[in-house]
Amino acid sequence: MAVETGTFSANGSTGWFLVKEHPVHIAINGTFGSGSVAIEQDVQGTTSTVLDNGTAIGITANDNSVYNFQSGDTIRLTLSGATSPDLDWKVSGVI
């Protein structure tokens, strides 16, 4: 199992994570600065926002969730719309 961590101090994206086995745990905690964190997936070279029941996942408050991405999926986190964020993130699982 791998654990990747980091901090958003400005709008931007994490690196890409290759999912080798599900589930994947994503935790986000800190000051969002009015921003939103999207979970994105690389689909044949095109970045797409991950949807939940047809709605884009937009995390705007501290969150600690498990997602059932499949082996071979490539995902990342992207913070946008934030002013002075200080947001810790963690992605863990077989990545």
N, C-alpha and C positions, 0 to 999 in steps of 0.2 A: 504494500500500500504506500502511496506517495502523498505527501502533503506539500502544497505550494501556497505560499503566503506573500502578501505585499500590502502596500498602502497607496490609495489614491490621494494625492495632494493637489491634483488638477484633473480636468477632464482628460480622458484617454482610455486606452485598452490594456488589458493584460496581454501576455503572450498567449499563443494557442496551446490548448491541452488536448492530447489525443487520448480518448477514452479506450481503455483496453477491456474493461469489464464494468458492468453497472452494479450497484448504484453509485452516483457521485454526490458528495456532500458539499454544499456551498454555504459559507457563513460570511455575513457582512455586518460590520459593527462600527459605529462612530458618527461623525458629523457629515451629513450629506450635502450641506450647503445648498439646499433646494434642488439638488440634482437627482437623477434616476440612474440606476444600474440595470442595464439590459444584459441578458444572457444571449450570446450570439453563437451561431453555428456556421461552419464553413461547408457549403454544399457545392461540390464540384467547382471550387474556386470563387464562389459567390458568397458573400457574407449575408446571412439571413437572421433576423431576430427570432428567437425561440418563442413559440406560442403555447398558451395553455387554454384549451377550449376556444381557440380562435382569437384570443387576445394576447398581444405581446406581453411578455413578462417584463415588468418595470418595477424594480425594487426601490422603494422610496423611504424605507425605515429599516431598522436593524432586523436582520432575517437569518434564519438558520434552517435550511431546507435540504431535502434529499430529492434528487432527480434521477429518473431511469433512462439515461442516455444509453445507447447501444454501443457495443464494441465497434470501433472504427470511427465513431463520431468525433469531430474536432470542435471544441468549444472555447469561448473566452468570455470575459466580463468587460463591459464598456460603460464608463461613467460619462454622462453628458448633462448639460444644463446646470452645472454646479458652480457656485462661487465660494472659494476658500474651503473646499472639503478637507476632511481629515478622516479618511474612511479605510479601515483595515478589512482585508478580504482573505479568505482561505478557501481553497479548492482541494478536496481530498477524496481518495478512492484509488482504484487501480487505473492511474493515468500515466 
